[in-house]
């Protein structure tokens, strides 16, 4: 006998991973250069050289200390380095004790969601959203509530948000810059959300937390600044990963930050730590913690991502596709010609063009492109995009 709920989650595979694996098989058949794979958000910019230098330097030190266990939340010197960086950048006092290292943002989110799971609890997120939010939330025991997308801008409609919040709401997951749209939630949007939550907290008599999922925080274009949500709303928990900013997706290092201002701070931190303990998500890799300690202030080189973004947006809109111009991350969320993204994705496969249909993101009429690919592949794929839209128009 196995858990039927866990079986359901395991058998219902990620559409992104399925398409990526299809692309690998197709590349083996016809050559990688003939497959235009926009499925997976795997950084294509190498890690900064300082990261590699740090790894080399650390490897020459005390091997036992470097590879040994740390305290469950992480080594305090690394936690303090992260806290000092956040304090300096965003003007909010953060302490090392407010940081808990995890093996990437996913276990961080899972730990926070499990910490907030109570009888009848609900978690809200606006569409479009990263599909695993549903898995993480339902796996923790929450009801998962989706706010329909505002498709003209992919900002959040305040009235739709207000109607979704009720006495059972424990948290709202906000992802900005957003996967899959690349949109950055504006300060105006976030202040409107914060005002509604403050009103609802007073009405229901309990805190409602924003869980800010921010792995793309540093990947923004044209000088745009990403608002630091704890500065706008007191009850914000931040989940972060260096997978994108330092191009370290396979190293699995991230954190939860619960600022001191957060209501029920000590109880929430302890519950999150308990959830991490119950799932075995403690003592993140020691080497990666020390890499972060020495490289926490490094900003990514986003020139290649920006070049890709500009070319794809220019050409796709020229061909007749409709898309909100991405402001950050490395994705584009494009309206499917004909309105059926699954049908469009299937037809695009015939041209060896792999695009992810948007149903799992909460928007079945759109498809996602991961733009962290080679510029040359984009150039080679453009005739396929032009041919694909002609089939549906």
Number of C-alpha atoms within 10 A of each C-alpha: 3 6 7 9 11 12 10 10 14 11 9 9 10 14 16 21 13 12 21 19 14 15 22 14 13 16 17 10 11 11 11 15 12 16 22 25 27 25 27 21 19 18 20 14 19 12 17 17 10 14 20 12 12 16 16 11 11 15 13 9 10 9 11 8 11 18 13 11 15 17 13 17 23 24 20 17 13 22 24 18 20 26 22 18 15 19 14 11 10 14 11 17 13 22 19 20 17 20 25 27 30 29 21 25 24 20 25 28 26 21 25 28 26 23 20 22 21 13 9 12 19 24 29 24 25 24 25 28 24 17 19 13 20 21 17 21 24 19 17 20 19 26 18 18 18 18 20 17 18 14 15 9 14 20 19 22 17 16 11 14 20 16 9 17 21 15 15 17 24 22 26 24 21 21 25 25 26 28 25 28 31 25 24 25 20 16 15 11 14 20 15 18 22 19 14 16 23 15 12 19 17 10 11 13 9 14 19 24 22 25 25 22 23 20 24 24 23 21 23 22 16 8 7 12 16 20 17 21 22 20 12 16 20 18 25 26 25 24 27 24 26 24 21 23 24 24 18 20 16 10 14 18 27 26 27 29 26 27 24 18 15 18 17 11 16 13 11 17 24 12 19 24 22 18 23 24 15 12 13 12 21 23 21 25 20 20 19 20 27 21 20 22 20 16 17 21 14 14 12 16 16 17 11 15 24 21 12 22 25 12 14 20 19 13 15 17 14 11 16 13 17 17 20 18 19 23 26 29 32 29 28 28 27 25 21 24 21 13 13 18 24 19 14 23 22 16 17 20 20 11 17 19 22 26 27 29 28 27 17 18 23 19 19 17 19 30 26 26 23 23 27 22 23 13 17 10 17 18 14 14 20 18 11 17 20 16 13 21 19 12 12 14 8
